[in-house]
């Protein structure tokens, strides 16, 4: 008798527990979509929130995830000792090297990574089954040998697929955080490229001033020699000296500008103590025209910013299903086994109960979930409009800089250089007056600086577009904001 009762007790408890696990593995057929007044959809959305597969609650809605990409993990982006020695001994620093250093040292990337791990931990927690409760019970105590003593095992069986839906809601949060992490990588890379091109332009302006100072010095010498030969006058010497002093001042200011740009670049990279070094000239961006509508479609399709918004829509949709399942009550099951001292026999007992959702049908949380879905949807629309606005500005900057670079390279710079050479020769032979030479020198130098600025603007505009219009590598990263509250709600039958 003792063995039969014990086997009945154990097999009955295991059977009911497995029933609860099987129920949690299936999708609730009672789930319903948002109400009609909340289901708003664009006529032709660029990105549609993928539906949750009915047979796999834990699967992400996006076909591709940043966690499944071929990119290296952020913690593994390090240069080997041999590579560091090569960089240290090289005469210049490349953009690719600084990008790798920035990805390895940027604290915002580590923030985003920690937020993703936080969401993963919450996802694991919200799907856990409740622990059983082991207890003791005694009846008729002290009643002349008729005491009954026993042990009980109480288990909450969560119904309505609430635990599985919890995990699915948090799975979308994990996906959103992983896409935020990928977006932060793009922001860091874009910032490094923008600061790199600023420092590169400052370096080239400094070099142009250094290269043009000998020309000004030679002009002073020619003016003095012409005065000594009674072919020139003192004002020509003074004008030449003024121009030389201006160039020396420009060189000094260009030095300060390069130092400031380098400090900003090193801070963006995450190595603020890195000393100023010669920057390697990267390959110039193409000056071919771009189809900006195709560029917009490409950005919308690839942008991790929009994919994160897409995951937030899926999370809101799944959370609505989760809140609709909350009124389904849980089953409280208690199994007991004991001995009656009065009859010297063993006995077992079963107790089951569940709350009745009469006064609380979770209507408030369902309405909140509907509003959250609506907000997440419109947030994606807002981001799409923001992308188009940012692209319009970047396109204008790219097209303007592209036209300037082509014109400077093909016409203005060659003509300014030839004009300076001919003017110097004519001045030495007395065919030009000194004012004409000063104008030619100033035109050549100013044209050189303007061409440098145009190339910088073109490279920065191209970097902005290639970086999917994402910047702000040191801006604060949004936190996951997830905890195990959904699990507490699932276990609370009231």
Buried (B, 14 or more C-beta within 10 A) or exposed (E): EEEEBEEBBEEBBEEBBEEBEEBBEEBBEEBEEBEEEBEEEEEEBBBEBBEBEEEEBBEBBBEEBBBEEEEEEBEEBEBEEEEEEEBEEEEEBBBEBBBBBBBBBBEBBBBBBBBBEBBBBBBEBBBEBBEBEEEEEEEBEEEEEEBBBBEBBBBBBBBBBBBBBBBBBBBBBBBBBBBBBBBBBBBBBBBBBBBBBBBBBBBBBBBBBBEBBEBBBEBBEBBBEBBEEEEBEEEBBEBBBEBBEBBBEBBEEBBEBBBEBBBBBBEBBBBEEBEBBEBBEBEEBEBEEBEBEEBBEEBBEEBBBBBBBBBBBBBBBBBBBBBBBBBBBBBBBBBBBBBBBEEEEBBBEEEEEBEEBEEBEBEEBBBBBBBBBBEBBEBBBEBBEEBBEBBEEBBEBBBBBBBBBEEBBEEBBEEBEEBBEEBBEBBEEEEBEBEBBBBBBBBBBEBBBBBBBBBBBBBBBBBBBBBBBBBBBBEEBBBBEBBBEBBEBBBEBE
